[in-house]
């Protein structure tokens, strides 16, 4: 089709430029087919000329344009359609067939656009990288060790001064114990110990130890004098008993001599027949009784003499035995005093560091034993938090120290508060056992899992209206860890490769 002449009108020039662009986008094959303009009387006003030969009907093909009638210059539908460069219009009669060809511009554009899109998609799948990430669960924990709060001594809890999740500072009171019993035990033990020490000091002074005598108080010196008077009294009583026994022995011996003489005389008189034999027997019985009394009194005198001799030395032995007994009791009392003082010293348990209180096991009235294995409560330091996640075995080979990760805190969803950036700090060298996986992950999971520590780049969550809030230990999270970069085409080929291997395994089985 010939290009219409350029016009000075900007609108006409713009229309011409658009027609040139559309003509360039048309199929080259269709552009080589010229359009033959024809004159068509749409209402049939003009009768066909008898002399004009009828136009040969040309059947249209699928690839070429069908001649279109060019109306007269004054025709209402054809004004401006014929151009000066076009062929002269040809007469047409109603007996001639005219087929109008549909424009191919839109279909060509769609075809070329589809081809271009497919080519671009193929190039993108081959060249464009895509990050492969893994989402793993975990929770926040303090970077330092959790502090257990235990009682070193047994006792009865009087009051728990904090609650679960409460923030505490170092040295803040946490638990208070009932100290009435320890204080009473301490007072009684100290009183008994003082008395025993006093007895030992007096006993040593009684034994003649100069150091003990020099350190005596007035009260102790009075006790020493009382002990000396008691010893003298015991010696005097022993001497009196010995004297009485000696007097009785002398009387028994005098009576025995008298009855011995009577017995000899009775024997002479019995031989002479002056007295009866009965009197002789009575005298002999009396003499035997006196002999028995003399023997008993001699033994008593021997005992009293031994007691008198040993009164001093026996007192020394008794005093030394008393000292040893008192020392053993003092040792036991010292242990009781130390225990009571420890109970009083740890009557109030304080926070070992700044942090949050959790796992509170103690309650008012509970008894704490000396061998408790469960801490009364725990304090989680809040100075620096880290994330502990558990990476599956299939992803552990692509994770290295220093890789970046994005954390979505369950309390603060990432779609509203954003991600918390983190970095891989440490990777576990061994996988968790099945028991540890069940305890840590909370469910039965398949495969092995490795613990991974992530270092947080910030410890707060920004809020739109309140600035920021600090993160807390124990918060659940999901970590997106970037494993590697892959091409999109590798994902598709990987799927086909997996299916091929599965098919091979099925065939081998």
C-alpha positions as semicolon CSV with decimal commas, in nm:
position;residue;x (nm);y (nm);z (nm)
1;X;0,000;0,000;0,000
2;X;0,138;0,341;-0,093
3;X;0,223;0,580;0,189
4;X;-0,002;0,886;0,197
5;X;0,163;1,224;0,159
6;X;0,295;1,392;0,470
7;X;0,086;1,676;0,606
8;X;0,192;1,971;0,806
9;X;-0,084;1,905;1,056
10;X;0,069;1,748;1,374
11;X;-0,233;1,526;1,418
12;X;-0,205;1,394;1,064
13;X;0,166;1,335;1,109
14;X;0,102;1,141;1,430
15;X;-0,159;0,927;1,255
16;X;0,082;0,862;0,970
17;X;0,358;0,763;1,214
18;X;0,128;0,518;1,389
19;X;0,026;0,365;1,055
20;X;0,393;0,323;0,965
21;X;0,458;0,141;1,294
22;X;0,160;-0,086;1,245
23;X;0,268;-0,159;0,890
24;X;0,615;-0,253;1,015
25;X;0,471;-0,491;1,273
26;X;0,249;-0,664;1,017
27;X;0,352;-0,994;0,869
28;X;0,606;-0,942;0,593
29;X;0,426;-1,197;0,381
30;X;0,099;-1,010;0,400
31;X;0,267;-0,678;0,322
32;X;0,380;-0,808;-0,016
33;X;0,019;-0,859;-0,130
34;X;-0,107;-0,536;-0,291
35;X;-0,463;-0,432;-0,229
36;X;-0,667;-0,370;-0,543
37;X;-0,930;-0,103;-0,477
38;X;-1,267;-0,151;-0,648
39;X;-1,580;0,059;-0,669
40;X;-1,873;-0,090;-0,482
41;X;-2,224;0,047;-0,487
42;X;-2,348;-0,061;-0,145
43;X;-2,708;0,043;-0,215
44;X;-2,713;-0,052;-0,582
45;X;-2,807;0,287;-0,722
46;X;-2,590;0,269;-1,033
47;X;-2,686;0,012;-1,293
48;X;-2,409;-0,190;-1,446
49;X;-2,287;-0,061;-1,782
50;X;-2,367;-0,269;-2,079
51;X;-2,041;-0,193;-2,240
52;X;-1,824;-0,243;-1,934
53;X;-1,698;-0,594;-1,910
54;X;-1,769;-0,760;-1,577
55;X;-1,482;-0,786;-1,339
56;X;-1,344;-1,132;-1,312
57;X;-1,420;-1,277;-0,974
58;X;-1,099;-1,373;-0,803
59;X;-1,145;-1,623;-0,524
60;X;-0,961;-1,506;-0,216
61;X;-0,692;-1,712;-0,062
62;X;-0,601;-1,747;0,300
63;X;-0,278;-1,555;0,255
64;X;-0,378;-1,264;0,021
65;X;-0,608;-0,966;0,043
66;X;-0,940;-0,958;-0,139
67;X;-1,001;-0,647;-0,354
68;X;-1,194;-0,385;-0,167
69;X;-1,422;-0,148;-0,358
70;X;-1,315;0,211;-0,359
71;X;-1,626;0,426;-0,339
72;X;-1,684;0,735;-0,538
73;X;-1,560;1,062;-0,420
74;X;-1,908;1,175;-0,324
75;X;-2,011;0,852;-0,164
76;X;-2,090;0,886;0,206
77;X;-1,890;0,572;0,303
78;X;-1,587;0,623;0,083
79;X;-1,469;0,975;0,134
80;X;-1,094;0,982;0,154
81;X;-1,043;0,607;0,103
82;X;-0,897;0,632;-0,245
83;X;-0,553;0,780;-0,273
84;X;-0,392;0,947;-0,569
85;X;-0,127;0,675;-0,594
86;X;-0,377;0,388;-0,591
87;X;-0,508;0,217;-0,901
88;X;-0,817;0,358;-1,068
89;X;-1,139;0,213;-0,933
90;X;-1,305;-0,054;-1,133
91;X;-1,676;-0,090;-1,214
92;X;-1,857;-0,363;-1,021
93;X;-2,188;-0,537;-1,071
94;X;-2,407;-0,726;-0,830
95;X;-2,329;-1,048;-1,012
96;X;-1,966;-1,030;-0,895
97;X;-1,864;-1,189;-0,561
98;X;-1,673;-0,976;-0,306
99;X;-1,508;-1,129;0,004
100;X;-1,372;-0,895;0,276
101;X;-1,045;-1,006;0,443
102;X;-1,006;-0,989;0,824
103;X;-0,706;-0,795;0,951
104;X;-0,410;-1,004;1,079
105;X;-0,250;-0,732;1,287
106;X;-0,373;-0,845;1,634
107;X;-0,296;-1,213;1,576
108;X;0,057;-1,132;1,462
109;X;0,118;-0,922;1,770
110;X;-0,001;-1,201;1,999
111;X;0,217;-1,460;1,824
112;X;0,527;-1,247;1,844
113;X;0,455;-1,152;2,204
114;X;0,414;-1,519;2,299
115;X;0,736;-1,618;2,127
116;X;0,924;-1,336;2,295
117;X;0,782;-1,428;2,636
118;X;0,884;-1,791;2,597
119;X;1,235;-1,695;2,493
120;X;1,268;-1,449;2,782
121;X;1,138;-1,709;3,030
122;X;1,387;-1,962;2,902
123;X;1,677;-1,719;2,931
124;X;1,566;-1,621;3,283
125;X;1,541;-1,983;3,398
126;X;1,893;-2,053;3,271
127;X;2,066;-1,737;3,394
128;X;1,866;-1,601;3,689
129;X;1,973;-1,726;4,038
130;X;1,721;-1,811;4,308
131;X;1,808;-1,842;4,677
132;X;1,733;-2,176;4,844
133;X;1,641;-2,131;5,211
134;X;1,528;-2,358;5,492
135;X;1,285;-2,261;5,769
136;X;1,367;-2,418;6,106
137;X;1,201;-2,370;6,446
138;X;1,381;-2,254;6,758
139;X;1,366;-2,019;7,053
140;X;1,557;-1,736;7,214
141;X;1,792;-1,813;7,499
142;X;2,049;-1,612;7,695
143;X;2,404;-1,619;7,569
144;X;2,519;-1,676;7,928
145;X;2,422;-1,970;8,148
146;X;2,084;-1,966;8,319
147;X;2,134;-1,901;8,690
148;X;1,977;-2,155;8,928
149;X;1,868;-2,023;9,266
150;X;1,912;-2,292;9,536
151;X;1,921;-2,292;9,914
152;X;2,246;-2,430;10,059
153;X;2,070;-2,522;10,384
154;X;1,731;-2,677;10,462
155;X;1,445;-2,462;10,576
156;X;1,079;-2,367;10,544
157;X;0,980;-2,109;10,282
158;X;0,791;-1,821;10,441
159;X;0,722;-1,612;10,128
160;X;0,808;-1,605;9,756
161;X;0,873;-1,240;9,671
162;X;0,868;-1,266;9,288
163;X;0,642;-1,408;9,017
164;X;0,696;-1,604;8,698
165;X;0,834;-1,379;8,422
166;X;0,912;-1,088;8,654
167;X;1,218;-0,878;8,576
168;X;1,468;-0,861;8,863
169;X;1,798;-0,688;8,930
170;X;2,111;-0,831;9,089
171;X;2,075;-0,855;9,467
172;X;1,696;-0,823;9,468
173;X;1,526;-1,049;9,731
174;X;1,354;-1,351;9,576
175;X;1,260;-1,595;9,857
176;X;1,237;-1,545;10,235
177;X;1,260;-1,836;10,484
178;X;1,104;-1,879;10,829
179;X;1,391;-1,815;11,075
180;X;1,216;-1,867;11,409
181;X;1,335;-2,225;11,458
182;X;1,697;-2,160;11,349
183;X;1,722;-1,864;11,585
184;X;1,592;-2,063;11,883
185;X;1,828;-2,352;11,804
186;X;2,117;-2,112;11,777
187;X;2,045;-1,954;12,115
188;X;2,010;-2,293;12,291
189;X;2,324;-2,436;12,132
190;X;2,532;-2,132;12,219
191;X;2,410;-2,143;12,582
192;X;2,496;-2,513;12,624
193;X;2,831;-2,464;12,457
194;X;2,919;-2,179;12,692
195;X;2,833;-2,393;12,995
196;X;3,044;-2,687;12,874
197;X;3,339;-2,461;12,801
198;X;3,311;-2,320;13,153
199;X;3,308;-2,671;13,302
200;X;3,616;-2,769;13,107
201;X;3,802;-2,458;13,213
202;X;3,724;-2,518;13,580
203;X;3,816;-2,886;13,545
204;X;4,153;-2,796;13,397
205;X;4,212;-2,548;13,674
206;X;4,123;-2,817;13,927
207;X;4,379;-3,044;13,766
208;X;4,639;-2,775;13,830
209;X;4,689;-2,636;13,481
210;X;4,840;-2,292;13,524
211;X;4,712;-2,161;13,188
212;X;4,358;-2,255;13,282
213;X;4,392;-2,102;13,628
214;X;4,526;-1,774;13,491
215;X;4,233;-1,733;13,255
216;X;3,961;-1,790;13,515
217;X;3,697;-1,531;13,573
218;X;3,559;-1,447;13,917
219;X;3,266;-1,679;13,865
220;X;3,494;-1,959;13,748
221;X;3,724;-1,907;14,047
222;X;3,422;-1,939;14,271
223;X;3,331;-2,262;14,096
224;X;3,689;-2,383;14,141
225;X;3,668;-2,315;14,516
226;X;3,339;-2,498;14,535
227;X;3,493;-2,794;14,356
228;X;3,791;-2,791;14,599
229;X;3,559;-2,783;14,900
230;X;3,364;-3,069;14,749
231;X;3,684;-3,269;14,707
232;X;3,792;-3,201;15,064
233;X;3,449;-3,298;15,186
234;X;3,471;-3,624;15,001
235;X;3,816;-3,692;15,147
236;X;3,695;-3,611;15,498
237;X;3,396;-3,840;15,458
238;X;3,624;-4,118;15,340
239;X;3,852;-4,070;15,640
240;X;3,557;-4,079;15,879
241;X;3,428;-4,397;15,723
242;X;3,773;-4,550;15,753
243;X;3,799;-4,450;16,120
244;X;3,459;-4,597;16,199
245;X;3,547;-4,916;16,026
246;X;3,875;-4,937;16,217
247;X;3,691;-4,888;16,548
248;X;3,445;-5,163;16,464
249;X;3,729;-5,391;16,364
250;X;3,904;-5,331;16,697
251;X;3,584;-5,414;16,886
252;X;3,530;-5,729;16,683
253;X;3,886;-5,838;16,756
254;X;3,849;-5,773;17,131
255;X;3,526;-5,971;17,139
256;X;3,691;-6,249;16,943
257;X;3,977;-6,274;17,198
258;X;3,727;-6,284;17,483
259;X;3,516;-6,557;17,326
260;X;3,830;-6,753;17,238
261;X;3,927;-6,752;17,606
262;X;3,572;-6,850;17,705
263;X;3,576;-7,135;17,456
264;X;3,902;-7,276;17,611
265;X;3,760;-7,257;17,959
266;X;3,437;-7,428;17,853
267;X;3,643;-7,712;17,711
268;X;3,813;-7,766;18,052
269;X;3,486;-7,746;18,237
270;X;3,319;-7,990;17,997
271;X;3,599;-8,240;18,058
272;X;3,548;-8,195;18,431
273;X;3,170;-8,216;18,389
274;X;3,112;-7,875;18,545
275;X;2,912;-7,733;18,247
276;X;2,712;-7,880;17,970
277;X;2,844;-7,921;17,619
278;X;2,570;-7,688;17,485
279;X;2,733;-7,388;17,643
280;X;3,057;-7,483;17,475
281;X;2,887;-7,496;17,135
282;X;2,726;-7,157;17,188
283;X;3,061;-7,006;17,272
284;X;3,213;-7,157;16,956
285;X;2,926;-7,018;16,737
286;X;2,972;-6,673;16,879
287;X;3,343;-6,692;16,819
288;X;3,283;-6,789;16,453
289;X;3,045;-6,494;16,406
290;X;3,306;-6,260;16,544
291;X;3,568;-6,405;16,310
292;X;3,333;-6,341;16,013
293;X;3,272;-5,985;16,126
294;X;3,642;-5,923;16,164
295;X;3,708;-6,048;15,810
296;X;3,430;-5,832;15,662
297;X;3,547;-5,526;15,847
298;X;3,902;-5,581;15,731
299;X;3,780;-5,590;15,370
300;X;3,578;-5,271;15,426
301;X;3,880;-5,100;15,574
302;X;4,086;-5,203;15,275
303;X;3,821;-5,059;15,041
304;X;3,799;-4,735;15,236
305;X;4,174;-4,699;15,240
306;X;4,184;-4,755;14,865
307;X;3,906;-4,502;14,815
308;X;4,083;-4,254;15,036
309;X;4,407;-4,303;14,851
310;X;4,239;-4,280;14,513
311;X;4,013;-3,988;14,598
312;X;4,262;-3,738;14,456
313;X;4,367;-3,947;14,159
314;X;4,010;-4,064;14,100
315;X;3,898;-3,706;14,091
316;X;4,161;-3,634;13,825
317;X;4,039;-3,923;13,609
318;X;3,682;-3,812;13,653
319;X;3,770;-3,458;13,557
320;X;3,958;-3,569;13,248
321;X;3,668;-3,793;13,144
322;X;3,432;-3,501;13,194
323;X;3,654;-3,280;12,981
324;X;3,657;-3,533;12,695
325;X;3,280;-3,577;12,709
326;X;3,227;-3,203;12,709
327;X;3,460;-3,160;12,411
328;X;3,258;-3,410;12,207
329;X;2,938;-3,230;12,297
330;X;3,097;-2,896;12,208
331;X;3,193;-3,033;11,865
332;X;2,833;-3,139;11,799
333;X;2,708;-2,804;11,921
334;X;2,950;-2,621;11,690
335;X;2,801;-2,806;11,391
336;X;2,450;-2,712;11,505
337;X;2,555;-2,351;11,551
338;X;2,710;-2,336;11,202
339;X;2,394;-2,486;11,051
340;X;2,171;-2,238;11,233
341;X;2,390;-1,945;11,135
342;X;2,384;-2,057;10,770
343;X;2,006;-2,079;10,781
344;X;1,993;-1,727;10,919
345;X;2,252;-1,606;10,667
346;X;2,053;-1,750;10,374
347;X;1,720;-1,651;10,523
348;X;1,665;-1,434;10,215
349;X;1,777;-1,559;9,872
350;X;1,867;-1,281;9,628
351;X;1,898;-1,263;9,248
352;X;2,249;-1,359;9,127
353;X;2,220;-1,135;8,819
354;X;1,985;-0,912;8,625
355;X;1,724;-1,104;8,429
356;X;1,382;-1,265;8,422
357;X;1,243;-1,514;8,674
358;X;1,102;-1,843;8,547
359;X;1,047;-2,204;8,660
360;X;0,940;-2,100;9,011
361;X;0,911;-2,424;9,210
362;X;0,898;-2,284;9,565
363;X;0,581;-2,173;9,741
364;X;0,491;-2,044;10,087
365;X;0,516;-2,324;10,344
366;X;0,716;-2,564;10,128
367;X;1,002;-2,748;10,297
368;X;1,341;-2,729;10,131
369;X;1,574;-3,022;10,193
370;X;1,950;-3,017;10,206
371;X;1,975;-3,253;9,907
372;X;1,726;-3,087;9,671
373;X;1,814;-3,146;9,304
374;X;1,550;-2,914;9,155
375;X;1,629;-2,541;9,189
376;X;1,377;-2,324;9,368
377;X;1,367;-2,091;9,066
378;X;1,580;-1,976;8,774
379;X;1,695;-1,636;8,655
380;X;1,756;-1,585;8,283
381;X;2,012;-1,310;8,213
382;X;1,885;-1,050;7,966
383;X;2,213;-0,887;7,870
384;X;2,246;-1,069;7,537
385;X;2,011;-1,316;7,370
386;X;2,082;-1,569;7,101
387;X;1,867;-1,808;6,901
388;X;1,899;-2,185;6,917
389;X;1,751;-2,368;6,618
390;X;1,764;-2,728;6,504
391;X;1,869;-2,785;6,145
392;X;1,769;-3,104;5,959
393;X;2,038;-3,334;5,831
394;X;1,965;-3,260;5,463
395;X;2,053;-2,892;5,510
396;X;2,346;-2,910;5,752
397;X;2,603;-2,946;5,473
398;X;2,518;-2,606;5,322
399;X;2,534;-2,405;5,646
400;X;2,859;-2,246;5,758
401;X;2,959;-2,011;6,036
402;X;2,898;-1,653;5,931
403;X;2,598;-1,717;5,708
404;X;2,307;-1,479;5,744
405;X;1,961;-1,571;5,865
406;X;1,629;-1,394;5,915
407;X;1,430;-1,457;6,232
408;X;1,054;-1,428;6,257
409;X;0,953;-1,399;6,623
410;X;0,622;-1,571;6,693
411;X;0,515;-1,293;6,930
412;X;0,599;-1,028;6,669
413;X;0,507;-1,166;6,323
414;X;0,745;-1,069;6,045
415;X;0,469;-0,940;5,817
416;X;0,391;-0,669;6,075
417;X;0,720;-0,610;6,259
418;X;0,980;-0,732;6,011
419;X;1,259;-0,986;6,046
420;X;1,539;-0,984;6,301
421;X;1,874;-1,028;6,123
422;X;2,109;-1,290;6,264
423;X;2,434;-1,469;6,185
424;X;2,531;-1,833;6,229
425;X;2,767;-1,837;6,528
426;X;2,814;-2,208;6,603
427;X;2,706;-2,539;6,450
428;X;2,668;-2,853;6,659
429;X;2,923;-3,122;6,586
430;X;2,683;-3,408;6,653
431;X;2,315;-3,468;6,593
432;X;2,060;-3,493;6,870
433;X;1,963;-3,835;6,997
434;X;1,599;-3,944;6,950
435;X;1,532;-3,877;7,319
436;X;1,682;-3,528;7,294
437;X;1,485;-3,455;6,977
438;X;1,161;-3,553;7,150
439;X;1,247;-3,345;7,456
440;X;1,371;-3,040;7,267
441;X;1,143;-3,034;6,962
442;X;0,841;-3,161;7,153
443;X;0,731;-3,411;6,887
444;X;0,851;-3,725;6,718
445;X;1,037;-3,617;6,405
446;X;1,204;-3,816;6,133
447;X;1,569;-3,780;6,050
448;X;1,855;-3,624;6,240
449;X;1,870;-3,265;6,363
450;X;2,175;-3,057;6,453
451;X;2,170;-2,767;6,701
452;X;2,275;-2,433;6,552
453;X;2,339;-2,110;6,746
454;X;2,245;-1,780;6,578
455;X;2,382;-1,447;6,702
456;X;2,120;-1,170;6,688
457;X;2,223;-0,838;6,534
458;X;1,972;-0,651;6,745
459;X;1,803;-0,724;7,076
460;X;1,484;-0,523;7,025
461;X;1,177;-0,517;6,802
462;X;1,090;-0,173;6,655
463;X;0,730;-0,063;6,709
464;X;0,552;0,192;6,493
465;X;0,428;0,402;6,785
466;X;0,629;0,301;7,095
467;X;0,987;0,301;6,977
468;X;1,101;-0,056;7,047
469;X;1,054;-0,341;7,293
470;X;1,330;-0,579;7,411
471;X;1,324;-0,943;7,319
472;X;1,288;-1,197;7,598
473;X;1,438;-1,540;7,650
474;X;1,205;-1,828;7,571
475;X;1,029;-1,662;7,276
476;X;0,954;-1,907;6,994
477;X;1,080;-1,821;6,646
478;X;1,125;-1,946;6,292
479;X;1,464;-1,892;6,127
480;X;1,506;-1,867;5,749
481;X;1,864;-1,969;5,674
482;X;1,996;-1,920;5,321
483;X;2,157;-2,241;5,203
484;X;2,276;-2,172;4,847
485;X;2,186;-2,013;4,512
486;X;2,045;-2,227;4,233
487;X;1,927;-2,167;3,877
488;X;1,556;-2,204;3,813
489;X;1,625;-2,461;3,543
490;X;1,811;-2,675;3,798
491;X;1,494;-2,705;4,004
492;X;1,307;-2,847;3,707
493;X;1,589;-3,078;3,606
494;X;1,621;-3,185;3,969
495;X;1,257;-3,291;3,974
496;X;1,302;-3,497;3,660
497;X;1,624;-3,647;3,798
498;X;1,449;-3,744;4,123
499;X;1,166;-3,907;3,933
500;X;1,413;-4,093;3,713
501;X;1,601;-4,226;4,015
502;X;1,279;-4,328;4,185
503;X;1,182;-4,518;3,873
504;X;1,522;-4,689;3,869
505;X;1,482;-4,788;4,231
506;X;1,140;-4,932;4,160
507;X;1,277;-5,130;3,867
508;X;1,569;-5,257;4,074
509;X;1,333;-5,370;4,350
